[in-house]
Amino acid sequence: MKLKIASVLNYDLGDTVDLMLQLEAAHIPEQNILETRLDVGEHDHFARVSGEDMIGERIWLRTRGNLEVNYSATVEVSRVLTDYRTLEKVPMHLLPGAAVAYLNESRYCPSHKFLSFVQSEFGETEGGAKIGAIRDWIFDHFSYESGISDTYTTALDTFVERRGVCRDFAHVLVTLSRAAGIPARMASVYALGVNPPDFHAVAEIFLGGEWHLIDATGMASEAGMVKICVGRDAADISFLTAYGSIAVISQSVTVERIS
């Protein structure tokens, strides 16, 4: 599938601010970047550093005043698609080192608090079937609603509220997957079909020896996702992290399929 993606960010910074951006499609085997363009305007400093697990790049930007970032790319998604529900869980002692860290809880994903819930609710299933059951349970019991959560909302908060946005759905899926002993991480993606259009957060689960993108909101499919970056939770995959005071003027994201 070939996708045209674009994002435009406009912020008022005032004084000089250090920023970290993560908004470019990652150069990885499962997606081919056919063309790309990035304009960050005038700046005092610009540098690229590797993203988590060497997926994507972070951009250090030091600038002031008005910030307008324009990014666009044409990407051909070519990942091998497998029904994750049919895959087996990799035994813990056989997990590769890169996956082990994603068994552990993180800032927004207190998985130890859900051990008994996962066992009682999903104990009769294993592997991909268990992840599918967890994903379906979230989809059936949670409602997508903006304005309910903020940067402090954890998976436990969302579990209690039973509502939130993509970030919150992904946090719950990641948390319950880790509680089931299956490595899970967050991924930031451009995704076809997301409404309203925005940077989209999904879970990525390690099954059958590979990572699989799963959207608990049901809005996007793995075939229509362009991966930006991955991390333990939302703290690692934010498209913009400001180490100072900024104010949003506007921002937009578009994803279109090219036939």
C-alpha positions in Angstrom: 0.0 0.0 0.0 1.3 3.4 -1.0 0.5 6.4 1.3 0.9 10.1 1.2 1.4 11.6 4.6 1.8 15.1 5.9 1.9 17.0 9.2 2.1 20.7 9.9 2.8 22.1 13.4 2.6 25.7 14.3 3.6 26.8 17.9 4.4 30.0 19.7 7.6 29.6 21.7 8.5 33.1 22.9 11.9 32.5 24.4 14.5 30.0 23.2 13.3 26.4 23.8 14.9 23.0 23.3 12.5 20.6 21.5 12.6 17.0 20.5 10.6 16.0 17.4 9.6 12.5 16.3 7.4 12.9 13.3 9.2 11.4 10.3 8.4 8.0 8.9 11.1 5.5 10.0 13.5 4.1 7.4 13.0 0.4 8.2 12.6 -2.7 5.9 8.8 -2.9 6.3 8.3 0.5 4.7 10.0 2.2 1.8 10.3 6.0 1.9 9.9 7.0 -1.8 10.2 10.8 -1.2 10.3 13.0 1.8 10.5 16.7 2.8 11.1 18.4 6.1 11.1 22.2 6.9 11.6 23.4 10.4 12.2 27.1 9.7 15.0 29.1 11.2 16.7 27.6 14.2 19.8 27.8 16.4 20.5 24.1 16.4 19.4 21.0 14.5 20.7 17.5 15.2 19.4 13.9 14.6 19.7 11.1 17.2 18.6 7.5 17.0 15.1 6.5 18.2 14.4 3.6 20.6 15.5 0.3 19.2 17.1 2.1 16.3 13.6 2.7 14.8 13.2 6.2 13.4 15.1 9.3 14.4 14.6 12.0 17.0 15.4 15.6 16.1 16.9 18.0 18.6 15.8 21.5 17.7 16.7 24.7 19.5 14.7 27.7 18.4 12.6 30.7 19.5 9.6 32.8 18.5 7.3 31.1 16.0 7.9 27.5 15.1 6.3 26.1 12.0 7.2 22.5 11.0 6.2 21.1 7.6 6.7 17.4 6.9 5.5 15.3 4.0 6.4 11.9 2.6 5.3 9.2 0.2 5.7 5.8 1.8 5.1 2.3 0.4 4.1 -0.1 3.2 5.4 -3.6 2.5 5.4 -5.4 5.8 4.4 -9.1 5.9 0.9 -9.3 7.4 0.2 -12.3 9.6 -2.9 -13.0 11.7 -1.4 -12.4 15.1 -4.3 -14.3 16.8 -2.9 -17.6 15.4 0.7 -17.1 16.7 2.3 -18.6 19.7 3.8 -16.8 22.7 7.5 -16.9 22.8 8.6 -18.6 26.0 10.4 -16.1 28.3 13.7 -17.9 28.3 13.8 -17.8 24.5 13.0 -14.1 24.2 15.7 -12.0 22.4 17.3 -9.3 24.5 15.6 -6.4 22.6 12.2 -7.8 23.6 12.9 -8.4 27.3 12.6 -4.7 28.4 9.1 -4.7 27.1 8.0 -7.3 29.6 8.4 -4.8 32.4 6.1 -2.1 33.6 6.8 1.6 32.8 5.6 5.1 33.7 2.1 4.8 32.1 1.8 1.0 32.2 1.7 -0.5 35.7 1.3 -4.0 34.5 1.8 -5.6 38.0 -1.5 -4.2 39.1 -3.3 -6.3 36.5 -1.9 -9.8 37.0 -4.9 -11.3 38.7 -7.3 -9.6 36.3 -5.6 -11.0 33.2 -5.5 -14.5 34.8 -9.1 -14.5 35.8 -10.5 -12.8 32.6 -8.2 -14.3 29.9 -6.6 -17.3 31.6 -8.2 -19.9 29.3 -6.4 -18.6 26.2 -2.7 -18.4 25.2 -0.4 -16.5 22.9 -2.0 -14.5 20.0 -5.5 -15.8 21.0 -5.1 -14.2 24.4 -3.9 -10.9 22.9 -6.9 -11.0 20.5 -9.3 -11.6 23.4 -7.7 -8.7 25.3 -7.9 -6.4 22.3 -11.6 -7.3 21.8 -12.4 -6.8 25.4 -10.9 -3.3 25.3 -12.8 -2.5 22.1 -16.1 -3.7 23.6 -15.8 -2.1 27.0 -14.1 1.3 26.3 -15.4 4.3 24.4 -13.3 6.7 22.3 -13.7 10.2 23.8 -11.5 13.2 23.6 -10.7 15.5 26.5 -11.0 12.9 29.2 -7.3 12.1 29.6 -4.1 14.2 29.8 -0.3 13.7 30.0 -0.7 12.3 33.5 -3.3 9.6 32.6 -2.0 6.0 33.1 -3.5 2.7 31.9 -4.9 2.2 35.4 -6.8 5.6 35.2 -8.2 4.6 31.8 -9.1 1.2 33.0 -11.3 2.8 35.7 -12.8 5.5 33.4 -13.3 3.0 30.5 -12.8 5.8 28.0 -10.1 7.8 26.3 -8.2 8.4 23.0 -5.8 6.2 21.0 -3.0 6.8 23.5 -5.1 5.5 26.4 -6.4 2.4 24.4 -2.8 1.5 23.5 -1.6 1.9 27.1 -4.3 -0.5 28.3 -3.5 -3.1 25.6 0.3 -2.8 26.3 -0.3 -3.1 30.1 -2.5 -6.2 29.9 -0.2 -7.8 27.4 2.8 -7.4 29.8 0.7 -8.7 32.6 0.1 -11.8 30.5 3.9 -12.2 30.1 4.0 -11.1 26.5 6.4 -8.2 25.5 4.5 -5.1 24.4 5.5 -1.6 23.4 3.9 1.5 22.0 4.3 2.7 18.5 3.6 6.1 17.0 2.2 5.9 13.4 0.6 7.7 10.6 -2.5 5.6 9.9 -5.1 5.6 7.2 -8.7 5.8 8.5 -8.1 7.6 11.8 -10.8 10.1 12.6 -10.2 12.8 13.5 -6.8 12.7 11.6 -3.9 12.9 14.0 -0.7 11.2 15.1 -1.9 7.7 16.1 -0.7 5.6 19.0 -1.1 1.8 18.8 0.3 -1.2 20.6 3.0 -3.5 19.1 3.1 -7.0 20.5 5.8 -9.6 20.3 4.3 -12.9 19.0 5.8 -15.7 17.0 9.2 -14.1 17.1 8.1 -10.8 15.5 6.4 -7.5 16.4 2.8 -6.9 15.3 1.0 -3.6 15.2 -2.5 -3.8 16.9 -4.9 -0.9 17.1 -7.3 -1.4 20.1 -9.5 1.5 18.8 -10.3 -0.4 15.6 -9.8 2.6 13.4 -6.7 1.5 11.6 -5.3 -1.7 10.2 -1.7 -2.9 10.2 -1.5 -2.6 6.4 -2.4 1.1 6.5 0.1 2.2 9.2 3.4 4.0 8.6 5.6 3.6 11.7 7.4 6.7 13.1 8.9 5.3 16.4 8.5 2.9 19.3 9.0 3.0 23.0 7.9 1.8 26.4 4.8 4.0 26.5 3.7 7.5 25.5 6.6 9.2 27.2 8.9 7.7 24.6 6.9 8.3 21.4 5.7 11.8 21.7 5.8 13.7 18.3 7.0 16.8 20.2 8.5 17.2 23.6 9.3 20.7 24.7 11.8 21.5 27.5 10.3 24.9 28.1 7.1 26.9 27.6 5.2 26.7 24.3 1.7 27.4 23.1 -0.1 25.6 20.3 -1.4 27.7 17.4 -2.4 24.9 15.1 -1.5 21.4 14.0 -2.7 19.1 11.3 -2.1 15.5 10.1 -3.2 14.0 6.8 -2.9 10.4 5.5 -4.1 9.5 2.0 -3.9 6.3 -0.1 -2.3 6.6 -3.5 -3.8 4.3 -6.0 
